[in-house]
Each structure stands twice: as C-alpha cells, then as structure tokens.
C-alpha cells in the first residue's frame, strides 16, 4: 500500500510540475571516450580491537583478546561516457586489490582480510567487476557489478575494500528534484572475501549458510524545496524479509552562519520466505525501527541530539541486503543500538577548523547509550559507546586531497548486547589518496 501511495505521489508530481523537467543529459553527451573517467583510491588502514576483559572471541570461541591487522587497499573505478544519439551505451569496471602489511593468526578476524583454513589471514586478495549501461534522456539502466547507496540496499565500505553487488539498477531523474530507483540484485560480495556471493546469513537469525538469492527494490527521493526532502523505499529479499523505509530531512537556515537540520528515518521489517528468519527467542521478525535527530550549526560548531527506538519482534536486521543498509541515527562506529525493544540516545559535537584558518581539519566526538534491549538473558540490556574522529585533508600542492584520519571507539555492555562482547576498544588509522587518471 505504501509503495502504491508513493507511486501515485510521483505521478502527481510529474503531472503537475512538468515545467521542471531538466535538460537531457544524453543530449549533452560528449561520447564514450571523452566523458570517460578512471580513478584509483589508495587506502592504507590499520585496525586494532582490544576486547579488554573478554579473552574469548564470541563468534569463533577461540581465545583472542586482541585483534590487529594492517593493509593497503586499491579501489579502481572506470566509468565510460555514453555514446551519442537517442540511446547512449557505455561500460563501467571495478578493480579491487588488498595487500596484507601486518597481521597473523593470533590477531586476525578484524574483517580486513580473508582467512585460510588454518585461521591465518591471506597475504592478498583481489576481485573485479564489469557492468554495461544505457541512457535515455536522464534515465540510466545499469547491469553488472556496482556499489549501491540506497537505504534498503547499501554496500558497506568500512574496511580495507568495499562490498560490491551485482544486478540491475534503474535510476531516473527526469523531473527536477525527483529521483526514482528500481533494482534487482542477485549477488553480494563481502568486504574481506573474493568468492562469489560471500555474504551469508547469521545462524542466530535462523539461517544456515544462506546467501543472497534475489533482492528487489523500488523507491525514490523528492526534494520538495531546497531545504525539505522526503524518501520512500520498498525492498523484498527472497527468503529473508521485506522492508519499507521512509525519511524526512528538513534544513532550516537561521542566518548566514546558523542553521538547524532535522532528520527522521523509519524501517518496517517483516521476515518472509523459506529461511524463516527469526529473533533469538524464536519469534519471526516483525518490527519497526526509527530515529530522529536534530542538529544545530553555528559557525564552526555543530551540536546534534538523536533518539532511536526499536519496537516489535526481533532486532532490526540487515546485512544480507548490504552491510550499509542501516540508515539510522544511532548506527555508529561499533554498535547500531538495534536490539529488540532497545531505546537509545546520542549526543554529538563536530568542529570544522576552517573557521580558525586550518581548512581540511575536522573533529568529531559523540556518546550514545542504549537501554531496555531484549537479548538472551535479559530484557533490560544496556550498552554505551564513545567515539572520537579526527581527519585532515591536504588542500593544495602535489598531494592535494591526501587525507589522514584517526578513529577511536570505546564500547561497553555488561549485558553483552553487541554480539556478546562486553568491552571493546577500537582504533583505526586511515590514510587515503584519491588519484584521478582520466
């Protein structure tokens, strides 16, 4: 019903605002070669996780109080232009390479590298993808390997190399301010794996070695005004669940250097199909997860408060539909605060040093706390997390856009809300350099 309602709204917008139709991108095509781009992002990442007083890995059962690995990643993307004419065609390609610089059997399982049969991280791994695409006016149909960033199907890029999906994605921008998406995906590859469809369902969700068979998505985003936008999406992942997602984002300028931003997100998830995805207590997934945040910006400073809540049966579940498919305010560095019945709040502070004569330097810190989580052993599980993020991007010179980033996270839960881990201290040191070749 909600998908139909959104379709009717989109048709009404198209009928009532046809004068807002934007110029055709295909008419402005310079050709297959002239519009081509080739970029390589080099990412150097050191990842350390200290389990503090927990000397047993909650996933494998092995004794391992500390995990630490260091690697060099290369993320190459080629995007051709479109041939000229009414229908333009082109090709895209993705090449990914990860190289281990440090790490061994005793400190592995950070998610940076594949692990062999003896528990040792691989020295290197690689994967490649190709895609064909066609464009009419401002509508593009793409088939093949690609990265996605839709709220009901989003590939994750939080480790050395990103996830990648394979399938069809239709993106239409025929009306100014309106973007419609429709997709059909049949493969999803994990960040630290190179074999086909390496994303697997978790056994504690009632799935045994299940992978992505088919995911169908539809939805769109409409910018009502310059400061107000809405989104509505639907997805159906075969044998897992169906989801609805809605968002409202409202930016309110108060002056030249002051403003407010309100952001509301909600998911409605229900398990379906042969996999019979369940919560830990045996109930099928049937829940709502929402978050509301308010940010106040004044000059170099941004102050944010957020509240999030999960109601119904089971945790808010994702992963088989992309590791980034959690567009909720309190999904942060370590925890998502997405357990059954969990309530959580967050306080965040951002500082942009450009206002003080140091462009490219930013600082962020936040604190989030959750309670009333319904997990094994308790119905009042509590957890908290504190994050610090410092980043500097070179603004000029031969190494322009080279960035240095430090991310630190401290997580605690006496109730083991996050995969049974009571304590985690994490440190990520990230150096990235985007290189534009074409």
VENPE-V260201 format. One record per backbone hydrogen bond with DSSP energy under -1.0 kcal/mol. NH is the residue of the N-H (numbers start at 1). CO is the residue of the C=O. E is the energy in kcal/mol with one decimal. If there is no record, write none. Layout:
nh->NH co->CO e->E
nh->NH co->CO e->E
This chain:
nh->5 co->1 e->-2.3
nh->6 co->2 e->-2.3
nh->7 co->3 e->-2.2
nh->8 co->4 e->-2.2
nh->9 co->5 e->-2.1
nh->10 co->6 e->-2.6
nh->11 co->7 e->-2.3
nh->12 co->8 e->-2.3
nh->13 co->9 e->-2.7
nh->14 co->10 e->-2.5
nh->15 co->11 e->-2.4
nh->16 co->12 e->-2.4
nh->17 co->13 e->-1.7
nh->20 co->17 e->-2.6
nh->21 co->18 e->-1.6
nh->26 co->137 e->-1.3
nh->29 co->26 e->-1.4
nh->35 co->31 e->-1.4
nh->36 co->33 e->-1.8
nh->37 co->79 e->-2.5
nh->39 co->77 e->-2.5
nh->40 co->435 e->-2.7
nh->41 co->75 e->-2.7
nh->42 co->433 e->-2.2
nh->43 co->73 e->-2.6
nh->44 co->431 e->-3.1
nh->45 co->71 e->-2.5
nh->46 co->429 e->-2.3
nh->47 co->69 e->-3.0
nh->48 co->427 e->-2.6
nh->49 co->67 e->-3.7
nh->50 co->425 e->-3.0
nh->51 co->65 e->-3.2
nh->54 co->51 e->-1.9
nh->57 co->62 e->-4.3
nh->61 co->57 e->-2.6
nh->67 co->49 e->-3.0
nh->68 co->107 e->-2.3
nh->69 co->47 e->-2.3
nh->70 co->102 e->-2.4
nh->71 co->45 e->-2.5
nh->72 co->99 e->-2.5
nh->73 co->43 e->-3.7
nh->74 co->97 e->-2.5
nh->75 co->41 e->-2.5
nh->76 co->95 e->-3.2
nh->77 co->39 e->-2.9
nh->78 co->93 e->-2.8
nh->79 co->37 e->-2.7
nh->80 co->91 e->-2.4
nh->81 co->32 e->-2.7
nh->83 co->89 e->-2.0
nh->88 co->135 e->-2.7
nh->90 co->133 e->-2.2
nh->92 co->131 e->-2.6
nh->93 co->78 e->-2.5
nh->94 co->129 e->-2.6
nh->95 co->76 e->-2.6
nh->96 co->127 e->-3.0
nh->97 co->74 e->-2.0
nh->98 co->125 e->-3.1
nh->99 co->72 e->-2.6
nh->100 co->123 e->-3.2
nh->101 co->70 e->-2.9
nh->102 co->70 e->-1.9
nh->107 co->104 e->-1.3
nh->116 co->120 e->-3.1
nh->119 co->116 e->-2.0
nh->122 co->114 e->-2.7
nh->125 co->98 e->-2.1
nh->127 co->96 e->-2.1
nh->129 co->94 e->-2.5
nh->131 co->92 e->-2.3
nh->132 co->143 e->-2.5
nh->133 co->90 e->-2.3
nh->134 co->141 e->-2.2
nh->135 co->88 e->-2.8
nh->136 co->139 e->-2.3
nh->139 co->136 e->-2.4
nh->140 co->171 e->-2.9
nh->141 co->134 e->-2.7
nh->142 co->169 e->-2.3
nh->143 co->132 e->-2.9
nh->144 co->167 e->-2.3
nh->145 co->130 e->-2.1
nh->146 co->165 e->-2.6
nh->150 co->153 e->-1.5
nh->153 co->150 e->-1.7
nh->155 co->148 e->-1.6
nh->163 co->156 e->-2.9
nh->164 co->189 e->-1.3
nh->165 co->146 e->-2.7
nh->166 co->187 e->-2.1
nh->167 co->144 e->-1.6
nh->168 co->184 e->-3.1
nh->169 co->142 e->-2.2
nh->170 co->182 e->-3.5
nh->171 co->140 e->-2.7
nh->172 co->180 e->-2.6
nh->173 co->138 e->-1.8
nh->176 co->20 e->-1.0
nh->178 co->175 e->-2.3
nh->179 co->221 e->-2.8
nh->180 co->172 e->-2.3
nh->181 co->219 e->-3.3
nh->182 co->170 e->-1.9
nh->183 co->217 e->-2.2
nh->184 co->168 e->-2.1
nh->185 co->215 e->-2.8
nh->186 co->166 e->-2.2
nh->187 co->166 e->-1.1
nh->189 co->164 e->-2.9
nh->199 co->188 e->-1.7
nh->201 co->210 e->-2.8
nh->205 co->202 e->-1.7
nh->206 co->203 e->-2.0
nh->207 co->202 e->-1.2
nh->215 co->185 e->-2.4
nh->216 co->236 e->-2.2
nh->217 co->183 e->-2.3
nh->218 co->234 e->-2.4
nh->219 co->181 e->-2.0
nh->220 co->232 e->-2.0
nh->221 co->179 e->-2.4
nh->222 co->230 e->-2.7
nh->223 co->177 e->-2.7
nh->224 co->228 e->-1.4
nh->225 co->228 e->-1.8
nh->229 co->249 e->-2.5
nh->230 co->222 e->-2.2
nh->231 co->247 e->-2.2
nh->232 co->220 e->-2.1
nh->233 co->245 e->-2.7
nh->234 co->218 e->-3.1
nh->235 co->243 e->-2.3
nh->236 co->216 e->-2.3
nh->237 co->241 e->-3.1
nh->238 co->214 e->-2.9
nh->240 co->237 e->-2.3
nh->241 co->237 e->-1.1
nh->242 co->270 e->-2.2
nh->243 co->235 e->-2.7
nh->244 co->268 e->-2.0
nh->245 co->233 e->-2.5
nh->246 co->266 e->-2.0
nh->247 co->231 e->-2.1
nh->248 co->264 e->-1.9
nh->249 co->229 e->-2.6
nh->250 co->262 e->-2.8
nh->251 co->227 e->-3.3
nh->252 co->260 e->-3.7
nh->254 co->258 e->-2.4
nh->255 co->258 e->-1.9
nh->259 co->297 e->-2.0
nh->260 co->252 e->-2.6
nh->261 co->295 e->-2.2
nh->262 co->250 e->-2.9
nh->263 co->293 e->-2.3
nh->264 co->248 e->-2.6
nh->265 co->291 e->-2.5
nh->266 co->246 e->-1.9
nh->267 co->289 e->-2.8
nh->268 co->244 e->-2.2
nh->269 co->287 e->-2.6
nh->270 co->242 e->-2.0
nh->271 co->285 e->-2.4
nh->272 co->240 e->-1.9
nh->276 co->273 e->-1.2
nh->278 co->205 e->-2.3
nh->279 co->283 e->-3.7
nh->282 co->279 e->-1.8
nh->285 co->277 e->-1.3
nh->286 co->313 e->-2.3
nh->287 co->269 e->-2.1
nh->288 co->311 e->-2.4
nh->289 co->267 e->-2.1
nh->290 co->309 e->-2.4
nh->291 co->265 e->-2.4
nh->292 co->307 e->-2.6
nh->293 co->263 e->-2.5
nh->294 co->305 e->-2.7
nh->295 co->261 e->-2.6
nh->296 co->303 e->-3.1
nh->297 co->259 e->-2.9
nh->298 co->301 e->-2.9
nh->299 co->257 e->-2.7
nh->301 co->298 e->-2.1
nh->302 co->350 e->-2.1
nh->303 co->296 e->-2.8
nh->304 co->348 e->-2.5
nh->305 co->294 e->-2.3
nh->306 co->346 e->-2.1
nh->307 co->292 e->-2.4
nh->308 co->344 e->-2.9
nh->309 co->290 e->-2.4
nh->310 co->342 e->-1.9
nh->311 co->288 e->-2.9
nh->313 co->286 e->-2.1
nh->316 co->338 e->-2.3
nh->322 co->319 e->-1.8
nh->324 co->154 e->-2.5
nh->325 co->322 e->-1.6
nh->326 co->324 e->-2.1
nh->328 co->326 e->-2.0
nh->331 co->328 e->-1.6
nh->332 co->330 e->-1.1
nh->332 co->335 e->-2.2
nh->342 co->339 e->-2.0
nh->343 co->371 e->-2.5
nh->344 co->308 e->-2.7
nh->345 co->369 e->-2.0
nh->346 co->306 e->-2.3
nh->347 co->367 e->-2.5
nh->348 co->304 e->-2.7
nh->349 co->365 e->-2.9
nh->350 co->302 e->-2.5
nh->351 co->363 e->-2.8
nh->352 co->300 e->-2.3
nh->353 co->361 e->-2.3
nh->355 co->352 e->-1.2
nh->356 co->353 e->-1.5
nh->357 co->354 e->-1.5
nh->358 co->353 e->-2.4
nh->361 co->358 e->-1.5
nh->362 co->391 e->-2.7
nh->363 co->351 e->-2.2
nh->364 co->389 e->-2.3
nh->365 co->349 e->-2.2
nh->366 co->387 e->-1.8
nh->367 co->347 e->-2.4
nh->368 co->385 e->-2.6
nh->369 co->345 e->-2.2
nh->370 co->383 e->-3.3
nh->371 co->343 e->-2.6
nh->373 co->381 e->-2.1
nh->374 co->340 e->-3.2
nh->375 co->373 e->-1.1
nh->375 co->378 e->-1.8
nh->378 co->375 e->-2.1
nh->381 co->373 e->-2.8
nh->383 co->370 e->-1.8
nh->384 co->412 e->-2.3
nh->385 co->368 e->-2.6
nh->386 co->410 e->-2.5
nh->387 co->366 e->-2.1
nh->388 co->408 e->-2.5
nh->389 co->364 e->-2.9
nh->390 co->406 e->-2.4
nh->391 co->362 e->-2.2
nh->392 co->404 e->-2.6
nh->393 co->360 e->-1.3
nh->394 co->402 e->-2.7
nh->400 co->397 e->-1.6
nh->401 co->394 e->-2.6
nh->402 co->399 e->-2.1
nh->403 co->432 e->-2.9
nh->404 co->392 e->-2.5
nh->405 co->430 e->-2.6
nh->406 co->390 e->-2.8
nh->407 co->428 e->-2.7
nh->408 co->388 e->-2.8
nh->409 co->426 e->-2.1
nh->410 co->386 e->-2.6
nh->411 co->424 e->-3.2
nh->412 co->384 e->-2.3
nh->413 co->422 e->-3.0
nh->416 co->413 e->-1.3
nh->419 co->417 e->-1.2
nh->420 co->416 e->-1.3
nh->421 co->418 e->-2.7
nh->424 co->411 e->-2.4
nh->425 co->50 e->-2.3
nh->426 co->409 e->-3.1
nh->427 co->48 e->-2.5
nh->428 co->407 e->-2.8
nh->429 co->46 e->-2.2
nh->430 co->405 e->-2.8
nh->431 co->44 e->-2.4
nh->432 co->403 e->-1.9
nh->433 co->42 e->-2.1
nh->435 co->40 e->-3.2
nh->437 co->38 e->-2.8
nh->438 co->38 e->-1.6
